[in-house]
Amino acid sequence: MTQAFDLRLNTLAKRYRSGEITPRALITQLRERAIALNPEFHLFIHILNEAELEPYLTALEQHQPDDLPLYGIPFAIKDNIDLAGVPTTAACPAFAYMAGQDATLVRQLIALGAIPVGKTNLDQFATGLNGTRSPYGACRNSVHPEYPSGGSSAGSSLAVALGVASFSLGTDTAGSGRVPASLNNLVGLKATKGLISTAGVVPACRTLDCVTFFTATAAEASTLLALTAVQDPNDDYSRHNPLWNSKQAFGVPQAGFRFGVPDKLEFLGCAESEALFYQAKAQLEALGGIPVELDFTPFLAAAKLLYEGPWVAERYHVAGQLIEQQPDAVLPVIRDVLQKAPTTDAVSAFDGLYRLQGYKRQCDALLNGLDCVLTPTYPRPVTLAELRDEPVKRNSDLGYYTNFMNLLDYAAVAVPVGFMSSGLPSGVTLFGRAFTDQYLLSVADALQRQKPLNLPGGNTIEADIPAHAAANDRVKVVVCGAHLDGLALNYQLRQRQGYLVEAALSAPAYRLYALADGKRPGMVRVAEGGRAIAVEVWALPSSELGSFLAGIPAPLGLGKVELEQGQWLTGFICENNGLEGATDITEYGGWRAWLASREIVKQL
């Protein structure tokens, strides 16, 4: 067996540029390694042979390493995602078909220079979270032989964890892109629904499905997301990625970020899972995060709808005809999961949708003042023996913290946080509102950077620190006048779902004026003679910023304001030509103090 080595994107790019290795030589080594590992781990259903690999290698040899962002990067594909000229099985031989064209995402990645190495094993029809529900063999954990790999994207997680691919594609309906990541010391990105195209993917629940990335680091997942999050005209569920979720949003989380923590945590008796979770919580606090207790009741109620509600019928939409015509072609455990689907009627479906909408309203309100939420990825790991004895119950245990994400339209990323005494990896999940993917990856990256990364092949490498601050779907706005909390125009922020972040001081570089109408201040940056001005920082949804800006009358506007600690934020500024007839009130140090002085004068 060839020895595993560091397959990170940046590492391979450097090796290619130096001429130390070529894509052809690397893929040859990885193919040998995959063949050697497969009998034990069952990670691949189909490993590309030399003839199937040749067109990709020949095409790549027409380019230089700097021509393509993913030049020569090996990746694996879950076998419910189409790769042209290779069968797609969804882990069901009777269902298999020859793919006539690549899935949109696969086509994107190949065009960027990536090379597919094979189609990976999965829980049949992507129904499961453990990786044992496949006629192609049960996938064991990459580290501990008594535990599963996690599923349904079982082989995809193993391909990265065992050093056969730099990254891999999975899918996620109920947690399949996150549970295997945490069980195998990987990052698992389940992006916002529709952000990554699902055209060319065999659906589990088409309205909920996401294609996922498994990577060694959050920074790599950020890069892959930025390269592929493009609206796809061939996918009816594809969505536009707003600019606030572009690569520029990936950075260092700023102190003061607020992260939710469920008020009632379930670890099913596993003290080590509990300890590792609270270790991650402490690490977020060390990064400047502020924990906020979160009522988790509506999230868990929504999670129950996935298998106890009408969405089981959506899973039946794909496998149902085969079950009816060839019941023995489908694994008994899958048939058991889907057995009630044919009795689900339209009334039940709408009832489920109404209940879900109610839960979403509650959950969205709870997330409004938060930057992200921290949960365990699963309460505790389950053994292969436990899965054999109670396959449905133990599988459900793994989905306790994952099943609600896609139903509620949230983004999520699983990140490794350490190892149990047995050596089994463990992880936590960060989730947040739709289109906060890059921010979540930023927080995950910061968690990973708190200690050396343990990568496939035994490499221990420090992660690079991003150069700028992380951003999400909230814009921080510095206000200095009538928009301050409790004053006349503050409602304009609150009606836009804004919330107060902190009272602060500007840098000592401003002068404050009461404009001629006496109702508004103008804060002006000066080269000398300035002082710190009392201000407030409010968080406003990015989608509301345009309407807020449009309503600001001259001579005021929004620009960049420097705060006492040196950070520059969007805030109120004033044009110098608007100061005619204004009164310099800098000595009061802020608008509230000046208003208070006027009240004292009135009383006298």
C-alpha positions as CSV (number, residue, x, y, z in Angstrom):
1,M,0.0,0.0,0.0
2,T,1.3,3.5,-0.8
3,Q,1.9,5.7,2.2
4,A,-0.7,8.5,2.7
5,F,0.7,12.1,2.7
6,D,-0.6,15.6,2.9
7,L,-3.2,16.1,0.2
8,R,-4.3,19.6,1.2
9,L,-5.0,21.9,-1.8
10,N,-2.2,24.3,-1.0
11,T,0.3,21.6,-0.4
12,L,-0.4,19.8,-3.7
13,A,-0.3,23.1,-5.6
14,K,3.2,23.8,-4.2
15,R,4.4,20.3,-5.1
16,Y,3.1,20.6,-8.6
17,R,4.7,24.0,-9.1
18,S,8.0,22.8,-7.9
19,G,7.9,19.8,-10.2
20,E,8.2,17.4,-7.2
21,I,5.3,15.4,-8.5
22,T,2.9,15.4,-11.4
23,P,-0.9,14.7,-11.4
24,R,-0.3,11.5,-13.3
25,A,2.1,10.2,-10.8
26,L,0.0,11.2,-7.9
27,I,-3.2,9.6,-9.2
28,T,-1.3,6.4,-9.9
29,Q,-0.2,6.2,-6.3
30,L,-3.7,7.1,-5.0
31,R,-5.4,4.5,-7.2
32,E,-3.0,1.8,-5.8
33,R,-3.8,3.0,-2.3
34,A,-7.6,2.9,-2.9
35,I,-7.4,-0.6,-4.3
36,A,-5.4,-1.8,-1.3
37,L,-7.8,-0.1,1.2
38,N,-11.1,-1.1,-0.3
39,P,-11.3,-4.7,0.9
40,E,-11.1,-3.6,4.5
41,F,-13.1,-0.3,4.5
42,H,-15.4,-0.8,1.5
43,L,-15.1,2.9,0.7
44,F,-15.5,2.7,-3.1
45,I,-18.1,1.2,-5.2
46,H,-16.2,2.0,-8.4
47,I,-12.5,3.0,-8.6
48,L,-11.7,4.6,-12.0
49,N,-9.4,2.4,-14.1
50,E,-6.5,3.7,-16.1
51,A,-8.6,4.0,-19.3
52,E,-11.3,6.0,-17.5
53,L,-8.7,8.3,-15.9
54,E,-6.7,8.9,-19.1
55,P,-9.0,11.7,-20.6
56,Y,-8.7,13.7,-17.4
57,L,-5.0,13.4,-17.2
58,T,-4.4,14.1,-20.9
59,A,-6.6,17.2,-20.7
60,L,-4.7,18.4,-17.6
61,E,-1.3,18.0,-19.3
62,Q,-2.3,20.8,-21.7
63,H,-2.2,23.2,-18.7
64,Q,0.3,24.6,-16.2
65,P,-0.3,24.3,-12.4
66,D,-1.1,28.0,-12.2
67,D,-3.7,27.9,-15.0
68,L,-6.4,26.2,-13.0
69,P,-7.3,26.7,-9.3
70,L,-7.8,23.0,-8.7
71,Y,-5.0,21.7,-11.0
72,G,-4.5,18.0,-10.3
73,I,-6.5,17.9,-7.1
74,P,-7.9,14.4,-6.6
75,F,-11.5,14.1,-5.4
76,A,-14.0,11.4,-4.7
77,I,-17.7,11.3,-5.6
78,K,-20.6,9.8,-3.6
79,D,-22.3,7.2,-5.8
80,N,-25.6,9.0,-6.0
81,I,-23.9,11.8,-8.0
82,D,-23.4,11.4,-11.7
83,L,-20.0,11.0,-13.3
84,A,-20.3,10.6,-17.1
85,G,-19.4,7.1,-18.4
86,V,-19.6,5.5,-14.9
87,P,-22.6,3.8,-13.4
88,T,-24.5,5.6,-10.7
89,T,-25.9,3.0,-8.3
90,A,-27.2,4.8,-5.1
91,A,-25.9,1.6,-3.5
92,C,-28.6,-0.4,-5.2
93,P,-27.5,-2.6,-8.1
94,A,-31.0,-3.0,-9.4
95,F,-31.4,0.8,-9.6
96,A,-28.1,1.4,-11.3
97,Y,-27.8,3.3,-14.6
98,M,-25.0,4.6,-16.8
99,A,-24.5,8.3,-16.3
100,G,-24.7,10.1,-19.7
101,Q,-23.3,13.4,-18.4
102,D,-21.6,14.8,-15.3
103,A,-23.6,16.3,-12.5
104,T,-23.3,20.1,-12.6
105,L,-20.9,20.2,-9.6
106,V,-18.7,17.5,-11.0
107,R,-18.5,19.3,-14.3
108,Q,-17.5,22.5,-12.5
109,L,-14.8,20.8,-10.5
110,I,-13.3,19.0,-13.5
111,A,-13.2,22.3,-15.4
112,L,-11.3,23.8,-12.5
113,G,-8.7,21.1,-12.8
114,A,-9.8,18.5,-10.3
115,I,-9.5,14.8,-11.1
116,P,-12.1,12.2,-10.0
117,V,-10.7,9.0,-8.5
118,G,-13.8,7.0,-7.9
119,K,-17.5,6.7,-6.8
120,T,-17.9,6.1,-3.1
121,N,-20.0,3.8,-1.0
122,L,-23.1,5.0,0.8
123,D,-26.2,4.0,2.8
124,Q,-28.6,2.8,0.1
125,F,-30.6,5.6,-1.5
126,A,-28.8,8.0,1.0
127,T,-31.1,6.8,3.7
128,G,-29.1,6.4,6.9
129,L,-26.5,8.1,9.0
130,N,-24.2,5.2,9.8
131,G,-22.6,3.8,6.6
132,T,-23.5,0.1,7.1
133,R,-26.6,0.0,4.9
134,S,-25.0,-1.0,1.6
135,P,-24.9,-4.2,-0.4
136,Y,-21.3,-3.2,-1.3
137,G,-20.2,-3.7,2.3
138,A,-20.4,-1.8,5.6
139,C,-18.0,1.1,5.9
140,R,-16.0,1.0,9.2
141,N,-14.5,4.0,10.9
142,S,-11.2,5.2,9.6
143,V,-9.6,5.1,13.1
144,H,-11.5,2.6,15.2
145,P,-12.7,-0.8,13.8
146,E,-15.5,-1.1,16.3
147,Y,-17.3,2.0,15.0
148,P,-19.0,2.9,11.7
149,S,-17.7,5.6,9.3
150,G,-21.0,7.4,9.6
151,G,-23.3,7.9,6.7
152,S,-24.9,8.1,4.3
153,S,-21.8,9.7,2.8
154,A,-19.7,6.9,4.3
155,G,-17.2,6.3,1.6
156,S,-16.8,10.0,0.8
157,S,-15.6,10.7,4.3
158,L,-13.3,7.7,4.3
159,A,-11.7,8.8,1.0
160,V,-10.4,11.9,2.6
161,A,-9.7,10.5,6.0
162,L,-7.7,7.6,4.6
163,G,-5.6,9.8,2.3
164,V,-7.1,8.8,-1.1
165,A,-8.6,12.2,-2.1
166,S,-8.0,15.8,-1.2
167,F,-11.7,16.4,-0.8
168,S,-14.9,14.5,-1.6
169,L,-18.5,15.1,-2.4
170,G,-21.3,13.8,-0.3
171,T,-24.9,14.6,0.1
172,D,-26.9,15.7,3.1
173,T,-30.6,15.5,3.8
174,A,-30.6,14.7,7.5
175,G,-26.9,15.0,8.5
176,S,-25.1,12.8,6.0
177,G,-22.5,15.5,5.3
178,R,-21.8,16.1,9.0
179,V,-22.0,12.9,11.0
180,P,-19.3,11.1,8.9
181,A,-17.1,14.2,9.1
182,S,-17.1,14.2,12.9
183,L,-16.6,10.5,13.1
184,N,-13.5,10.7,10.9
185,N,-11.8,13.9,12.0
186,L,-12.9,16.0,9.0
187,V,-14.7,19.2,8.2
188,G,-18.1,18.6,6.7
189,L,-19.7,21.6,5.0
190,K,-23.5,21.4,4.4
191,A,-24.0,24.6,2.6
192,T,-27.3,26.5,2.4
193,K,-29.9,24.7,0.3
194,G,-29.5,25.5,-3.4
195,L,-26.1,27.1,-3.0
196,I,-24.4,24.1,-4.6
197,S,-26.2,22.6,-7.6
198,T,-27.9,19.3,-7.1
199,A,-28.5,18.7,-10.8
200,G,-27.3,15.2,-11.6
201,V,-27.9,13.9,-8.0
202,V,-30.2,11.0,-7.2
203,P,-32.6,12.6,-4.7
204,A,-33.3,11.5,-1.2
205,C,-35.7,14.4,-0.6
206,R,-35.3,16.7,-3.5
207,T,-36.7,19.7,-1.7
208,L,-34.1,19.3,1.1
209,D,-31.0,17.7,-0.4
210,C,-27.6,19.4,-0.4
211,V,-24.3,18.3,-1.9
212,T,-21.6,18.5,0.6
213,F,-17.8,18.9,0.9
214,F,-15.5,16.8,3.1
215,T,-12.1,18.4,3.6
216,A,-9.3,18.3,6.1
217,T,-9.7,22.0,6.9
218,A,-12.4,24.7,7.0
219,A,-10.2,26.9,4.9
220,E,-10.3,24.4,2.0
221,A,-14.1,24.0,2.3
222,S,-14.3,27.8,2.0
223,T,-12.2,27.8,-1.2
224,L,-14.3,25.0,-2.7
225,L,-17.5,26.8,-1.9
226,A,-16.4,30.0,-3.4
227,L,-15.4,28.3,-6.6
228,T,-18.7,26.4,-7.0
229,A,-21.5,28.4,-5.5
230,V,-22.9,29.6,-8.8
231,Q,-26.6,29.6,-9.7
232,D,-27.4,26.7,-12.0
233,P,-30.1,27.1,-14.7
234,N,-30.4,23.3,-14.8
235,D,-31.4,23.1,-11.1
236,D,-34.9,24.3,-10.3
237,Y,-33.8,24.6,-6.6
238,S,-30.6,26.5,-7.3
239,R,-30.2,29.9,-5.5
240,H,-28.1,32.9,-6.0
241,N,-25.3,33.3,-3.5
242,P,-25.4,36.9,-2.1
243,L,-22.2,38.9,-2.1
244,W,-22.0,39.0,1.7
245,N,-21.4,35.2,1.5
246,S,-18.5,35.4,-1.0
247,K,-14.9,34.4,-0.3
248,Q,-14.3,37.8,1.1
249,A,-16.6,36.9,4.0
250,F,-14.1,34.2,5.2
251,G,-11.8,35.6,7.8
252,V,-11.2,36.0,11.5
253,P,-14.3,36.1,13.8
254,Q,-14.2,39.4,15.7
255,A,-14.5,39.4,19.5
256,G,-18.0,39.9,20.7
257,F,-19.7,37.4,18.4
258,R,-22.7,35.7,20.0
259,F,-23.2,32.0,19.7
260,G,-26.2,30.0,20.8
261,V,-25.9,27.0,23.0
262,P,-28.9,24.7,23.5
263,D,-30.5,25.0,26.9
264,K,-31.0,21.3,27.2
265,L,-28.1,19.2,25.8
266,E,-28.4,15.4,25.3
267,F,-25.3,13.2,25.2
268,L,-27.0,9.8,25.9
269,G,-24.8,9.1,28.8
270,C,-21.5,9.8,27.1
271,A,-19.3,11.8,29.4
272,E,-16.5,12.1,26.8
273,S,-18.8,13.6,24.2
274,E,-20.0,16.1,26.8
275,A,-16.5,17.0,27.8
276,L,-15.4,17.6,24.2
277,F,-18.4,19.7,23.5
278,Y,-17.8,22.0,26.5
279,Q,-14.1,22.2,25.5
280,A,-15.2,23.5,22.1
281,K,-17.6,26.0,23.9
282,A,-14.7,27.2,26.0
283,Q,-12.5,27.6,22.9
284,L,-15.2,29.8,21.3
285,E,-15.2,31.9,24.4
286,A,-11.5,32.2,24.3
287,L,-11.8,33.5,20.7
288,G,-14.1,36.3,22.1
289,G,-17.4,34.6,21.6
290,I,-20.3,35.2,24.0
291,P,-22.5,32.1,24.7
292,V,-26.2,32.7,24.7
293,E,-28.6,30.0,26.1
294,L,-31.0,28.9,23.4
295,D,-34.4,27.3,23.7
296,F,-33.9,24.2,21.6
297,T,-37.5,22.9,21.8
298,P,-38.7,24.1,18.4
299,F,-35.6,22.8,16.6
300,L,-36.0,19.3,18.0
301,A,-39.7,19.4,17.2
302,A,-38.9,20.3,13.6
303,A,-36.4,17.5,13.5
304,K,-39.1,14.9,14.2
305,L,-40.9,15.8,11.1
306,L,-38.2,14.4,8.8
307,Y,-39.1,10.8,9.5
308,E,-42.3,11.1,11.4
309,G,-43.9,13.5,8.9
310,P,-44.7,13.5,5.1
311,W,-41.0,13.8,4.0
312,V,-40.7,10.1,4.1
313,A,-43.1,10.0,1.1
314,E,-40.6,12.2,-0.7
315,R,-37.9,9.6,-0.2
316,Y,-40.3,7.0,-1.5
317,H,-40.6,9.1,-4.7
318,V,-37.3,7.7,-5.9
319,A,-37.2,4.1,-4.5
320,G,-40.9,3.4,-4.3
321,Q,-41.4,1.9,-7.8
322,L,-38.4,-0.4,-7.3
323,I,-39.7,-1.5,-3.9
324,E,-43.1,-2.3,-5.4
325,Q,-41.7,-4.2,-8.3
326,Q,-38.6,-5.8,-6.8
327,P,-38.9,-5.6,-3.0
328,D,-35.9,-7.8,-2.4
329,A,-33.7,-5.4,-4.4
330,V,-33.9,-2.9,-1.6
331,L,-32.4,-3.6,1.8
332,P,-34.9,-4.6,4.5
333,V,-33.9,-1.7,6.8
334,I,-34.6,0.8,4.0
335,R,-37.9,-0.7,3.2
336,D,-38.8,-0.5,6.9
337,V,-37.9,3.2,7.0
338,L,-40.1,3.9,3.9
339,Q,-43.0,1.6,4.7
340,K,-45.5,4.2,5.8
341,A,-44.8,6.5,2.8
342,P,-47.5,5.1,0.5
343,T,-50.2,5.9,3.1
344,T,-49.2,9.6,3.3
345,D,-51.9,11.7,1.6
346,A,-51.9,15.3,0.4
347,V,-53.7,16.5,3.6
348,S,-51.0,15.0,5.7
349,A,-48.4,16.6,3.5
350,F,-49.9,20.1,3.9
351,D,-50.3,19.5,7.6
352,G,-46.6,18.8,7.9
353,L,-45.7,21.9,5.9
354,Y,-47.9,24.1,8.2
355,R,-46.3,22.6,11.3
356,L,-42.8,23.1,9.9
357,Q,-43.6,26.8,9.0
358,G,-44.6,27.4,12.6
359,Y,-41.4,25.9,13.9
360,K,-39.4,27.9,11.4
361,R,-40.9,31.2,12.6
362,Q,-40.0,30.3,16.2
363,C,-36.5,29.2,15.3
364,D,-35.7,32.1,13.0
365,A,-36.7,34.5,15.8
366,L,-34.4,32.8,18.2
367,L,-31.5,33.1,15.7
368,N,-32.0,36.8,15.0
369,G,-29.6,38.1,17.6
370,L,-27.0,35.4,17.1
371,D,-24.1,34.9,14.8
372,C,-24.1,31.1,15.0
373,V,-25.2,28.2,17.1
374,L,-22.9,25.5,18.6
375,T,-24.2,21.9,19.0
376,P,-22.7,18.5,19.3
377,T,-22.7,16.8,15.9
378,Y,-24.3,13.8,17.6
379,P,-25.0,13.0,21.2
380,R,-22.6,10.0,21.3
381,P,-21.0,7.7,18.8
382,V,-22.6,4.3,18.4
383,T,-20.8,1.0,17.8
384,L,-21.2,-1.4,14.9
385,A,-22.6,-3.9,17.3
386,E,-25.2,-1.5,18.5
387,L,-26.2,-0.8,14.9
388,R,-26.6,-4.5,14.3
389,D,-28.8,-4.9,17.3
390,E,-31.0,-1.8,16.9
391,P,-30.4,-0.4,13.4
392,V,-33.2,2.2,13.4
393,K,-32.9,3.5,17.0
394,R,-29.2,3.9,16.9
395,N,-29.2,5.5,13.5
396,S,-31.8,8.0,14.9
397,D,-29.5,8.7,17.8
398,L,-26.9,9.9,15.4
399,G,-29.4,12.4,13.8
400,Y,-30.5,14.0,17.1
401,Y,-28.7,17.3,16.3
402,T,-28.8,17.2,12.5
403,N,-32.3,16.3,11.2
404,F,-33.8,19.8,11.4
405,M,-31.1,21.8,9.5
406,N,-32.4,21.4,5.9
407,L,-36.1,21.5,7.0
408,L,-35.4,24.9,8.5
409,D,-33.1,26.1,5.7
410,Y,-30.0,26.6,7.7
411,A,-26.3,26.3,6.8
412,A,-24.1,24.1,8.9
413,V,-20.5,22.9,9.2
414,A,-19.1,20.1,11.3
415,V,-15.6,20.6,12.7
416,P,-13.3,18.2,14.6
417,V,-12.5,19.1,18.2
418,G,-10.5,16.2,19.5
419,F,-10.4,12.5,20.3
420,M,-11.9,10.3,22.8
421,S,-9.8,8.0,25.0
422,S,-10.4,5.2,22.5
423,G,-8.8,7.2,19.8
424,L,-12.2,7.8,18.1
425,P,-12.5,11.4,16.6
426,S,-15.2,13.7,17.8
427,G,-16.7,16.9,16.4
428,V,-19.1,19.7,16.9
429,T,-21.4,21.5,14.5
430,L,-21.8,25.2,13.9
431,F,-25.0,26.3,12.2
432,G,-26.7,29.6,11.3
433,R,-29.1,31.3,9.0
434,A,-29.2,30.6,5.3
435,F,-26.2,32.2,3.4
436,T,-23.9,32.5,6.4
437,D,-21.8,29.6,5.2
438,Q,-18.5,31.5,4.9
439,Y,-19.0,33.0,8.4
440,L,-19.6,29.5,9.9
441,L,-16.4,28.3,8.1
442,S,-14.5,31.2,9.6
443,V,-15.5,30.2,13.1
444,A,-14.7,26.6,12.3
445,D,-11.3,27.7,11.0
446,A,-10.6,29.6,14.2
447,L,-11.5,26.5,16.2
448,Q,-9.1,24.4,14.1
449,R,-6.3,27.0,14.5
450,Q,-6.3,26.7,18.2
451,K,-4.3,23.6,18.0
452,P,-2.2,21.8,15.3
453,L,-4.2,19.9,12.7
454,N,-4.1,16.2,12.6
455,L,-4.2,15.4,9.0
456,P,-4.4,12.1,7.0
457,G,-0.9,10.6,6.8
458,G,0.1,11.7,10.3
459,N,1.0,15.2,9.3
460,T,0.7,18.0,11.9
461,I,0.6,21.4,10.2
462,E,-0.4,24.8,11.5
463,A,-3.2,26.4,9.6
464,D,-2.7,29.8,7.9
465,I,-4.5,32.7,9.5
466,P,-6.9,34.7,7.3
467,A,-5.9,38.3,6.7
468,H,-9.2,40.1,7.4
469,A,-12.3,40.0,9.6
470,A,-15.1,37.5,9.0
471,A,-18.5,38.7,7.8
472,N,-22.0,37.3,7.8
473,D,-25.5,38.5,6.8
474,R,-25.5,41.2,9.4
475,V,-23.8,44.6,8.9
476,K,-22.6,46.5,12.0
477,V,-23.7,50.1,11.8
478,V,-22.2,52.9,14.0
479,V,-24.9,55.4,15.1
480,C,-24.2,58.6,17.0
481,G,-27.5,60.6,17.0
482,A,-31.3,60.1,16.9
483,H,-30.8,56.4,16.0
484,L,-29.3,55.7,19.5
485,D,-31.3,53.3,21.6
486,G,-34.4,54.9,23.0
487,L,-34.2,58.0,20.8
488,A,-36.6,59.3,18.2
489,L,-35.3,57.4,15.1
490,N,-34.2,54.2,16.8
491,Y,-37.4,52.5,15.5
492,Q,-35.9,52.6,12.0
493,L,-33.3,50.1,13.1
494,R,-35.6,47.9,15.1
495,Q,-38.2,47.7,12.4
496,R,-35.5,46.3,10.2
497,Q,-34.7,43.6,12.8
498,G,-31.6,45.5,14.0
499,Y,-30.3,44.9,17.5
500,L,-27.9,46.6,19.8
501,V,-24.4,45.1,19.8
502,E,-22.6,47.5,22.2
503,A,-22.1,51.0,23.4
504,A,-18.7,52.2,22.2
505,L,-16.4,55.2,21.6
506,S,-15.1,56.4,18.3
507,A,-11.4,56.9,17.8
508,P,-10.2,60.3,19.2
509,A,-10.3,61.8,15.6
510,Y,-13.8,63.3,15.4
511,R,-15.7,66.4,16.1
512,L,-19.5,66.4,16.8
513,Y,-21.9,69.1,15.6
514,A,-25.6,69.8,16.2
515,L,-26.9,70.5,12.7
516,A,-28.8,73.7,12.1
517,D,-32.2,72.0,12.6
518,G,-31.1,71.0,16.1
519,K,-32.5,67.5,15.6
520,R,-29.5,65.7,14.2
521,P,-25.8,65.5,14.9
522,G,-23.0,65.4,12.3
523,M,-19.8,63.6,13.2
524,V,-16.9,64.7,11.1
525,R,-13.4,63.2,11.0
526,V,-10.6,65.8,11.5
527,A,-6.8,65.7,11.2
528,E,-6.3,67.4,14.6
529,G,-8.3,68.6,17.5
530,G,-10.6,65.5,17.6
531,R,-11.8,63.5,20.5
532,A,-13.6,60.2,21.2
533,I,-17.4,60.4,20.7
534,A,-19.9,58.2,22.4
535,V,-21.6,56.0,19.8
536,E,-23.5,52.7,19.6
537,V,-22.9,49.7,17.3
538,W,-26.1,48.1,15.9
539,A,-26.3,44.9,13.8
540,L,-28.6,45.2,10.8
541,P,-29.5,42.5,8.2
542,S,-27.5,43.1,5.0
543,S,-30.8,42.9,3.0
544,E,-32.1,45.9,4.9
545,L,-29.1,48.1,4.6
546,G,-30.1,49.6,1.2
547,S,-33.5,50.8,2.4
548,F,-31.9,52.3,5.5
549,L,-29.3,54.1,3.5
550,A,-31.9,55.4,1.1
551,G,-33.9,57.1,3.9
552,I,-30.9,59.1,5.3
553,P,-31.3,62.8,4.3
554,A,-28.4,65.0,3.4
555,P,-25.9,66.1,4.6
556,L,-25.7,62.7,6.4
557,G,-24.7,59.4,4.9
558,L,-23.0,56.1,5.6
559,G,-19.3,55.7,5.4
560,K,-16.5,54.2,7.5
561,V,-16.1,55.2,11.1
562,E,-13.1,54.3,13.2
563,L,-13.7,53.0,16.7
564,E,-11.5,53.4,19.8
565,Q,-10.0,49.9,19.4
566,G,-9.0,50.6,15.7
567,Q,-11.7,48.7,13.8
568,W,-13.4,50.5,10.9
569,L,-17.2,49.9,10.6
570,T,-20.0,51.3,8.5
571,G,-21.4,54.3,10.3
572,F,-22.9,57.8,10.1
573,I,-20.8,60.5,8.6
574,C,-21.5,64.1,7.6
575,E,-20.5,66.2,4.6
576,N,-18.5,69.3,5.6
577,N,-20.8,71.5,3.5
578,G,-23.7,70.6,5.7
579,L,-22.1,72.2,8.8
580,E,-23.3,75.7,7.9
581,G,-25.2,77.0,10.9
582,A,-24.2,74.0,13.0
583,T,-23.1,74.1,16.6
584,D,-19.9,72.4,17.7
585,I,-20.8,70.2,20.6
586,T,-17.7,68.1,20.7
587,E,-17.0,69.0,24.3
588,Y,-20.1,67.1,25.4
589,G,-18.6,63.9,24.1
590,G,-21.8,62.6,22.6
591,W,-25.4,63.3,21.5
592,R,-27.0,62.0,24.6
593,A,-24.9,64.3,26.8
594,W,-25.7,67.3,24.7
595,L,-29.4,66.5,24.8
596,A,-29.2,66.1,28.6
597,S,-27.5,69.5,28.9
598,R,-30.4,71.1,26.9
599,E,-32.9,69.6,29.3
600,I,-31.1,71.1,32.3
601,V,-31.1,74.5,30.6
602,K,-34.9,74.2,30.0
603,Q,-35.5,73.3,33.6
604,L,-33.5,76.4,34.8
